[in-house]
Amino acid sequence: MSMKLRFDLHIHTSRSYDGRDPPEAILRRAREAGLDGVAITDHNTTRGSREAQAKPDGLLVIPGVEVSTRGGHLLVLGAPEDIPRRLSPEETIERAHRAGALVIVPHPFHPLRHPIGAFEHLGADAIEVFNSRYLTGVGNRRARRRAGAAGLPMVAGSDAHIAGMVGRGVTEVEAGERSVEAVLEAIRRGRTRAGGHPTPRGATLHQLGRGYLRRPRGI
């Protein structure tokens, strides 16, 4: 018997260079938003994810990281350790798959956020077709259309960099049980529904500005 679980699969904590709030604040907000779980996906580090896993506060915490490849950003879920940045997208996906992890292409058509762009032949497991930080819905609609045409699983994430925005992008996953492994397998099989609500424009612009000013080289 399957169950439907609600996840925000793209969240940053203060362990990211551009995140503001610690993992415990993220988890508290996720519970308030009625989520069953989250993926903590800080930039090029699993530190925030590991901290959240140690004190999950009743949530299912999927280990994750947002990896800076030479061709754009990728979300890796279920990775047991950090993956080196500045590899090619193909090398990054290959390493992630060898480790048993799942790879999502986030915000593939957002010009200011290191997009991968065309994703159909990369071998990624799923595409983020709703990211709440788009100022317009054009990029999300394009991602959904192309993921659908390619038959790729679709997911959503808030891309929150502050706790208050957690839960604005939600992936509903139909999983066989409440475990990280079952959720990742359900995503691979496309047993998902992706949607949400845009982050308020002012918050999006503030987060983009904060990220630009604090971004290290090579991110």
The 8 nearest C-alpha neighbors of each residue, nearest first, counted from 0:
[[1, 175, 2, 176, 174, 173, 3, 177],
 [2, 0, 175, 174, 173, 176, 3, 177],
 [1, 3, 173, 174, 175, 4, 176, 0],
 [2, 4, 173, 172, 171, 174, 5, 1],
 [3, 5, 172, 171, 35, 2, 173, 6],
 [6, 4, 171, 34, 35, 170, 172, 169],
 [7, 5, 36, 170, 37, 169, 34, 8],
 [6, 8, 169, 37, 156, 166, 9, 168],
 [7, 9, 38, 156, 37, 6, 10, 155],
 [10, 8, 156, 158, 40, 157, 7, 38],
 [11, 9, 159, 158, 39, 40, 38, 8],
 [12, 10, 41, 160, 18, 40, 159, 39],
 [13, 11, 18, 14, 20, 21, 22, 15],
 [12, 14, 18, 19, 20, 21, 15, 16],
 [15, 13, 12, 47, 16, 41, 46, 18],
 [16, 14, 41, 18, 13, 17, 42, 12],
 [15, 17, 18, 14, 213, 214, 13, 42],
 [16, 18, 210, 15, 213, 209, 19, 160],
 [19, 17, 13, 160, 12, 15, 11, 16],
 [18, 20, 13, 161, 12, 160, 17, 21],
 [19, 21, 13, 12, 161, 162, 24, 18],
 [22, 20, 13, 12, 24, 23, 25, 19],
 [21, 23, 25, 24, 51, 12, 47, 26],
 [22, 24, 26, 25, 21, 27, 51, 54],
 [25, 23, 27, 26, 22, 21, 20, 162],
 [26, 24, 162, 22, 28, 23, 27, 29],
 [27, 25, 29, 23, 28, 24, 22, 30],
 [26, 28, 24, 30, 29, 25, 23, 31],
 [27, 29, 31, 25, 30, 26, 162, 32],
 [30, 28, 26, 32, 31, 27, 34, 165],
 [31, 29, 33, 32, 27, 28, 34, 26],
 [30, 32, 28, 29, 33, 27, 34, 26],
 [33, 31, 29, 30, 34, 166, 28, 165],
 [34, 32, 30, 31, 29, 35, 5, 166],
 [33, 35, 5, 36, 29, 32, 30, 6],
 [36, 34, 5, 58, 4, 6, 59, 33],
 [35, 37, 59, 58, 6, 34, 60, 5],
 [38, 36, 7, 6, 60, 8, 61, 39],
 [37, 39, 8, 61, 60, 63, 9, 40],
 [38, 40, 48, 10, 63, 11, 41, 37],
 [41, 39, 64, 63, 65, 10, 11, 9],
 [42, 40, 11, 15, 64, 65, 44, 39],
 [41, 43, 65, 15, 44, 66, 64, 40],
 [44, 42, 66, 65, 64, 41, 67, 84],
 [43, 45, 46, 42, 41, 81, 64, 47],
 [44, 46, 48, 64, 47, 81, 49, 63],
 [45, 47, 49, 48, 44, 50, 14, 41],
 [48, 46, 50, 49, 14, 45, 22, 51],
 [47, 49, 39, 45, 51, 62, 46, 50],
 [50, 48, 52, 46, 51, 47, 45, 53],
 [49, 51, 47, 53, 48, 52, 46, 54],
 [52, 50, 48, 54, 53, 49, 55, 22],
 [53, 51, 49, 55, 54, 50, 60, 48],
 [52, 54, 50, 51, 55, 49, 48, 56],
 [55, 53, 51, 52, 56, 50, 23, 57],
 [56, 54, 52, 58, 51, 57, 53, 60],
 [57, 55, 58, 54, 26, 27, 23, 30],
 [56, 58, 55, 59, 30, 35, 54, 36],
 [59, 57, 36, 55, 56, 35, 60, 37],
 [58, 60, 36, 35, 61, 37, 55, 57],
 [61, 59, 37, 36, 52, 38, 58, 55],
 [60, 62, 38, 179, 37, 63, 77, 59],
 [63, 61, 77, 48, 76, 38, 60, 39],
 [62, 64, 76, 40, 39, 75, 38, 77],
 [63, 65, 40, 41, 75, 45, 74, 44],
 [66, 64, 74, 42, 40, 73, 41, 43],
 [65, 67, 43, 73, 72, 84, 64, 68],
 [68, 66, 72, 84, 218, 85, 71, 65],
 [69, 67, 85, 86, 71, 70, 87, 84],
 [68, 70, 85, 87, 86, 71, 67, 88],
 [71, 69, 68, 115, 88, 87, 72, 114],
 [72, 70, 115, 113, 114, 68, 69, 67],
 [71, 73, 67, 66, 68, 113, 114, 115],
 [74, 72, 104, 66, 65, 103, 105, 75],
 [75, 73, 65, 103, 102, 64, 66, 104],
 [74, 76, 102, 64, 63, 101, 65, 78],
 [77, 75, 63, 101, 78, 100, 62, 102],
 [76, 78, 100, 62, 63, 79, 61, 101],
 [77, 79, 100, 80, 76, 63, 75, 62],
 [78, 80, 77, 81, 98, 62, 100, 45],
 [81, 79, 78, 82, 45, 44, 77, 98],
 [80, 82, 44, 45, 83, 43, 78, 79],
 [81, 83, 84, 80, 66, 43, 91, 94],
 [84, 82, 81, 85, 86, 43, 66, 91],
 [83, 85, 67, 68, 86, 66, 82, 43],
 [86, 84, 68, 69, 67, 87, 83, 217],
 [87, 85, 68, 84, 69, 90, 91, 88],
 [86, 88, 69, 90, 89, 68, 91, 70],
 [89, 87, 91, 90, 68, 70, 92, 86],
 [88, 90, 92, 87, 91, 93, 121, 122],
 [91, 89, 93, 87, 92, 88, 86, 94],
 [92, 90, 88, 94, 89, 93, 86, 95],
 [93, 91, 95, 89, 94, 90, 96, 88],
 [92, 94, 90, 96, 91, 95, 89, 97],
 [95, 93, 97, 91, 92, 96, 90, 98],
 [94, 96, 92, 100, 98, 97, 93, 91],
 [95, 97, 99, 93, 100, 98, 94, 92],
 [96, 98, 94, 99, 95, 93, 100, 92],
 [97, 99, 95, 96, 100, 94, 78, 79],
 [100, 98, 96, 97, 95, 101, 77, 78],
 [101, 99, 77, 95, 78, 96, 98, 76],
 [100, 102, 76, 75, 124, 77, 96, 103],
 [103, 101, 75, 124, 123, 74, 76, 92],
 [104, 102, 125, 74, 126, 124, 123, 73],
 [103, 105, 126, 73, 127, 107, 74, 125],
 [106, 104, 127, 107, 103, 73, 126, 74],
 [107, 105, 109, 108, 114, 127, 130, 104],
 [108, 106, 114, 116, 115, 105, 109, 104],
 [109, 107, 138, 116, 114, 106, 110, 142],
 [108, 110, 106, 111, 112, 114, 107, 138],
 [111, 109, 112, 108, 114, 113, 107, 106],
 [112, 110, 109, 113, 114, 207, 108, 211],
 [113, 111, 114, 109, 110, 106, 72, 71],
 [114, 112, 71, 72, 111, 115, 110, 109],
 [115, 113, 107, 71, 116, 108, 112, 109],
 [114, 116, 71, 107, 70, 117, 72, 113],
 [117, 115, 107, 114, 108, 118, 71, 109],
 [118, 116, 119, 115, 107, 120, 108, 121],
 [119, 117, 121, 120, 116, 115, 104, 123],
 [118, 120, 121, 117, 149, 122, 146, 145],
 [121, 119, 122, 118, 117, 123, 149, 89],
 [122, 120, 118, 123, 119, 89, 88, 92],
 [121, 123, 120, 124, 92, 119, 89, 118],
 [124, 122, 102, 121, 125, 103, 92, 104],
 [123, 125, 102, 187, 103, 101, 122, 152],
 [126, 124, 152, 103, 153, 151, 123, 104],
 [125, 127, 104, 153, 103, 128, 154, 152],
 [126, 128, 154, 105, 155, 129, 153, 104],
 [129, 127, 143, 142, 139, 126, 153, 154],
 [130, 128, 155, 139, 127, 194, 131, 156],
 [129, 131, 156, 132, 157, 155, 168, 106],
 [130, 132, 197, 157, 198, 168, 133, 167],
 [133, 131, 198, 130, 203, 197, 134, 158],
 [132, 134, 135, 131, 136, 130, 197, 138],
 [133, 135, 132, 200, 136, 203, 197, 198],
 [136, 134, 133, 137, 138, 139, 197, 132],
 [135, 137, 139, 138, 140, 133, 134, 197],
 [136, 138, 140, 139, 135, 141, 133, 142],
 [139, 137, 141, 108, 140, 136, 142, 109],
 [140, 138, 142, 128, 129, 136, 141, 137],
 [139, 141, 143, 137, 142, 138, 144, 136],
 [140, 142, 138, 144, 139, 143, 137, 145],
 [141, 143, 128, 139, 145, 140, 144, 146],
 [144, 142, 128, 140, 146, 141, 145, 147],
 [143, 145, 141, 147, 142, 146, 140, 148],
 [144, 146, 148, 142, 147, 143, 149, 141],
 [147, 145, 149, 151, 143, 148, 144, 142],
 [146, 148, 150, 144, 145, 149, 143, 151],
 [147, 149, 145, 146, 150, 144, 151, 143],
 [148, 150, 146, 147, 151, 145, 119, 144],
 [149, 151, 147, 148, 146, 152, 145, 189],
 [150, 152, 146, 149, 125, 147, 153, 126],
 [153, 151, 189, 125, 126, 186, 187, 150],
 [152, 154, 126, 125, 128, 127, 193, 151],
 [155, 153, 127, 193, 170, 128, 126, 191],
 [156, 154, 129, 193, 170, 168, 127, 169],
 [157, 155, 168, 9, 8, 7, 130, 158],
 [156, 158, 168, 131, 159, 167, 130, 9],
 [159, 157, 9, 10, 156, 130, 160, 132],
 [160, 158, 10, 157, 164, 161, 165, 11],
 [159, 161, 18, 11, 19, 12, 158, 10],
 [162, 160, 19, 159, 163, 20, 164, 18],
 [161, 163, 25, 164, 165, 20, 28, 24],
 [162, 164, 161, 165, 28, 159, 25, 166],
 [163, 165, 159, 162, 161, 167, 166, 198],
 [166, 164, 159, 162, 163, 167, 157, 29],
 [167, 165, 168, 7, 32, 169, 157, 164],
 [166, 168, 157, 196, 195, 165, 164, 131],
 [167, 169, 157, 156, 195, 155, 166, 131],
 [170, 168, 7, 155, 6, 195, 194, 156],
 [171, 169, 193, 155, 6, 154, 192, 5],
 [170, 172, 5, 192, 191, 4, 6, 3],
 [171, 173, 191, 4, 3, 174, 190, 170],
 [172, 174, 3, 2, 190, 1, 191, 4],
 [175, 173, 1, 176, 185, 2, 182, 181],
 [174, 176, 1, 181, 2, 0, 173, 177],
 [177, 175, 174, 178, 181, 1, 2, 182],
 [176, 178, 181, 179, 174, 175, 182, 59],
 [177, 179, 181, 180, 176, 182, 59, 174],
 [178, 180, 182, 181, 61, 183, 177, 59],
 [179, 181, 183, 178, 182, 184, 77, 177],
 [180, 182, 184, 178, 183, 179, 174, 176],
 [183, 181, 185, 179, 184, 180, 174, 178],
 [184, 182, 186, 180, 185, 181, 179, 187],
 [183, 185, 187, 181, 186, 182, 180, 188],
 [184, 186, 182, 188, 190, 183, 187, 174],
 [187, 185, 189, 183, 188, 184, 190, 191],
 [188, 186, 184, 185, 189, 124, 183, 152],
 [189, 187, 185, 186, 190, 184, 152, 191],
 [190, 188, 152, 186, 191, 187, 185, 153],
 [191, 189, 185, 173, 188, 186, 172, 192],
 [192, 190, 172, 189, 171, 186, 173, 170],
 [191, 193, 171, 170, 154, 172, 194, 153],
 [194, 192, 170, 155, 154, 169, 153, 171],
 [195, 193, 169, 129, 168, 155, 170, 192],
 [194, 196, 168, 167, 169, 197, 131, 129],
 [195, 197, 167, 131, 168, 198, 194, 157],
 [198, 196, 131, 199, 132, 167, 195, 133],
 [197, 199, 131, 132, 203, 200, 196, 202],
 [200, 198, 202, 201, 197, 203, 132, 134],
 [199, 201, 203, 202, 198, 204, 134, 197],
 [202, 200, 204, 203, 199, 205, 198, 206],
 [203, 201, 205, 199, 200, 204, 206, 198],
 [202, 204, 200, 206, 201, 205, 132, 207],
 [203, 205, 207, 201, 206, 202, 208, 200],
 [204, 206, 202, 208, 203, 207, 209, 201],
 [207, 205, 209, 203, 208, 204, 210, 202],
 [206, 208, 204, 210, 205, 209, 203, 211],
 [209, 207, 211, 205, 210, 206, 204, 212],
 [210, 208, 206, 212, 207, 211, 205, 213],
 [209, 211, 17, 207, 213, 208, 212, 214],
 [210, 212, 208, 214, 209, 213, 207, 17],
 [211, 213, 209, 210, 214, 208, 207, 17],
 [214, 212, 210, 211, 209, 17, 215, 16],
 [213, 215, 211, 210, 212, 216, 16, 218],
 [216, 214, 218, 217, 213, 16, 212, 211],
 [217, 215, 218, 214, 213, 211, 67, 85],
 [216, 218, 215, 85, 67, 84, 214, 69],
 [217, 67, 216, 215, 214, 42, 84, 68]]
